[in-house]
Amino acid sequence: MTALAPTHDKASQAKLRHPAPETDGEAALVSARNVDVYYGDKQALIDISLDVPPNQVTSLIGPSGCGKTTFLRCLNRMNDLIDICRVEGDIHIAGQDIYAPSVDVVALRAQVGMVFQKPNPFPKSIFENVAYGPRIHGLNRSKDELQGIVENSLQRAGLWDEVSDRLNQPATGLSGGQQQRLCIARAIAVKPKIILMDEPCSALDPIATARIEELIDELRQNFTIIIVTHSMQQAARVSQQTAFFHMGVLVEHGATEQLFTTPHDERTESYITGRIG
Amino acid sequence: MRSEHIVRSFDDELQQIENLVTKMGGMVELQISNATISLVERDIDLGEQVRADDKKIDALEAEIDTAVVRVLALRQPAAQDLRAVVAVLKISTNLERIGDYAKNIAKRSSVIGEFRHIGASANIIKRMSALVQVMLKDALDAHVSRNVALADDVRMRDDEVDQMHNTLFRELLTYMMEDARNITPCMHLLFIAKNVERMGDHVTGIAEQIHYVVSGSLPGDERPKSDVTSLIAITPNDGDRADDDSNDGSRE
């Protein structure tokens, strides 16, 4: 079993603070530089620098506790809700520093939507679940327009055909896979640039998972998707870019195809070949 | 007809690989045809073209290998999907070898061109080659349509290629014994005939992969294997003149 030593010695740390990663010519939508995150005294993320290109799926993989979800939650400032959590470094989305004092986090979280591991529809009707966000953000001028937004969102989430005749029924009556697609519809109803997904399929069966993965493939034409997954097979199937985290460090990132066929770092190779837990 | 994958891009990737195989197969069919023509009609330029075009076949094999590795890494195919991509790896190797044999024939045809025709050898090789070309076309069709019956039929036809090879082998030995000036062209013709016989074997290999894809195992039944050239021995005192009757070419 390969031991993965944390690289905290000075030389490695100096090497870690590397210049901007290559972005392949296209401007990154999300740009993180030298991000450190602490929970109290414990450092959960160490000097993370990563660019996320637009209209692609970027997956964050790594063993439990590696910091991938912590990093994901930095991108829509969900970590603000945790008292002892401290975020340092720079995170820019579409050129704007999202931790600047002037940033409206409510607006940020509409722009950077999130779908969670366990589907969490509101205890409301299917219609209300999707309408709630646009309504409170003032995205519609009329009831008809709101109806249109709801229908459009449900269509794009691949759920409309299954629920169009029961929009007033409770969302909690849907199956797990349907609820997750409802949560995706809810996220896209407020017209985000980015959709964050935190292990969106881990509570779903293989068929429901495949349907979500097909949906992700369609959605990336209009959105940028960042997905945390503990299934590296899912990362291989669904993403174009992959970032491998281990013990708070971003070990390697790049094109998914390259990472899964010829990874550069032996820690990456160990993880993806199942040589470490 | 099997249903599509839920994730459509998976279907697209598998189809892309199948398309590459079909493309490679078409190129190899043409190479066999051109190599044979260059031999029979002593067309040096065509022979050169066949030799140059072999690089494209090699490049396609590399492209197919890359595409298959990619699908294996990124899609974790299972069951028939897995067997299909593994079979493609083997089929592309078979095709590449057939292409090499065609190139080799084209290479030798420029030497042969300096000598007179040896009996009916050119015609026999032409007929063997035509058989192999049809076998290859049918094997590739069987692959696309997953037609096991057609694949099995292709396997059986290799027997005829082997028989013709045996006949030609004996004939060429006889010509060499008759006149030492025949040795050079006959040796080349022997190699050429062997190349065509090996092409037939590789086409059979392709046909067997279709069996594997559909059923999960290679065909178990014995097919007739008639190549006995490794056992043929003719000495100057053998009365092998009976073969004269089958010659339809001139032999000065």
Interface residues (C-beta under 8 A of the other chain):
Chain A: I207 A210 R211 E213 E214 D217 Q233 A236 R237 T256 E257 F260 T261
Chain B: H5 I6 V7 R8 S9 F10 V69 R70 A73 L74 R75 Q76
